[in-house]
Amino acid sequence: MQNNITLDKLKKGEKAIIHSFKSNELPAKFYELGFTPGTSIEIKHIAPLQGPMCVNIIQQDSLIAIRKKEANLILINKI
């Protein structure tokens, strides 16, 4: 398991567990959407040209699109 890489480094189909956040400035909407430490996620789609990425929050079976800039703030442990 790789420790503390950022979410934006994952490729389509890869799974990870959210570890923590690089900044306390992360908007509250991410917590509300399910991006909390200990949550299992999977990358479903990545838009071309630095577009958003579609993340499946496995426990909730929900798909969330986030910007790469925001994904860079989320630290994960790759599974």
Backbone torsions as a table, in degrees:
resi	resn	phi	psi	omega
1	MET	NA	131.5	177.2
2	GLN	-88.9	133.9	-177.4
3	ASN	-100.0	140.1	170.2
4	ASN	55.7	48.2	166.5
5	ILE	-98.3	162.2	-177.5
6	THR	-90.2	154.0	-176.0
7	LEU	-58.8	-33.1	-178.3
8	ASP	-67.6	-11.4	179.5
9	LYS	-85.1	-11.7	-178.8
10	LEU	-74.4	153.6	176.6
11	LYS	-106.1	165.4	180.0
12	LYS	-54.8	132.0	177.9
13	GLY	91.5	-12.5	-179.6
14	GLU	-80.2	148.9	-179.3
15	LYS	-117.0	154.4	-179.3
16	ALA	-157.9	170.3	173.7
17	ILE	-120.0	131.6	178.8
18	ILE	-67.2	128.7	-178.3
19	HIS	-98.6	-55.1	-178.4
20	SER	-166.6	-166.0	-177.8
21	PHE	-128.5	146.3	180.0
22	LYS	-72.5	-23.2	-172.9
23	SER	-140.9	145.5	173.3
24	ASN	-80.9	-0.4	-178.9
25	GLU	-85.0	2.7	-178.9
26	LEU	-61.7	128.6	-178.1
27	PRO	-58.8	147.3	-179.6
28	ALA	-60.2	-23.3	-178.6
29	LYS	-59.1	-29.9	-179.8
30	PHE	-68.4	-38.2	175.7
31	TYR	-65.6	-41.3	179.9
32	GLU	-65.5	-32.8	179.8
33	LEU	-79.5	-12.2	177.1
34	GLY	112.3	4.4	177.8
35	PHE	-81.6	79.0	-179.8
36	THR	-122.4	153.2	178.8
37	PRO	-55.5	136.7	-178.5
38	GLY	93.9	-6.6	-179.0
39	THR	-80.9	133.9	176.2
40	SER	-85.9	135.9	-179.7
41	ILE	-134.7	161.5	175.5
42	GLU	-141.6	139.0	177.2
43	ILE	-83.4	121.4	-179.0
44	LYS	-97.7	-41.4	-178.2
45	HIS	-146.7	149.5	173.1
46	ILE	-132.4	121.8	-179.9
47	ALA	-73.5	148.3	178.8
48	PRO	-71.0	166.8	174.2
49	LEU	57.5	47.5	177.5
50	GLN	60.3	28.9	176.7
51	GLY	-76.0	-175.8	-177.5
52	PRO	-69.7	165.3	175.9
53	MET	-118.4	145.4	-179.2
54	CYS	-100.7	118.9	-174.6
55	VAL	-111.7	129.8	174.8
56	ASN	-92.9	119.3	173.1
57	ILE	-87.5	105.5	-166.5
58	ILE	-60.6	-45.2	-177.5
59	GLN	-60.9	-34.9	-178.3
60	GLN	-95.2	-9.8	-174.0
61	ASP	50.2	50.0	179.5
62	SER	-123.7	147.3	178.4
63	LEU	-105.7	128.2	-178.5
64	ILE	-127.2	131.4	175.7
65	ALA	-97.2	128.8	177.3
66	ILE	-132.5	153.8	178.6
67	ARG	-72.8	151.9	177.6
68	LYS	-60.5	-36.6	179.9
69	LYS	-60.7	-38.6	178.6
70	GLU	-76.0	-37.5	179.1
71	ALA	-64.0	-27.1	178.2
72	ASN	-67.1	-15.8	-179.9
73	LEU	-90.6	-9.0	-175.0
74	ILE	-102.5	118.5	178.4
75	LEU	-90.3	135.3	-175.7
76	ILE	-132.7	161.9	168.9
77	ASN	-111.5	116.0	-178.2
78	LYS	-69.6	138.7	178.1
79	ILE	-95.1	NA	NA
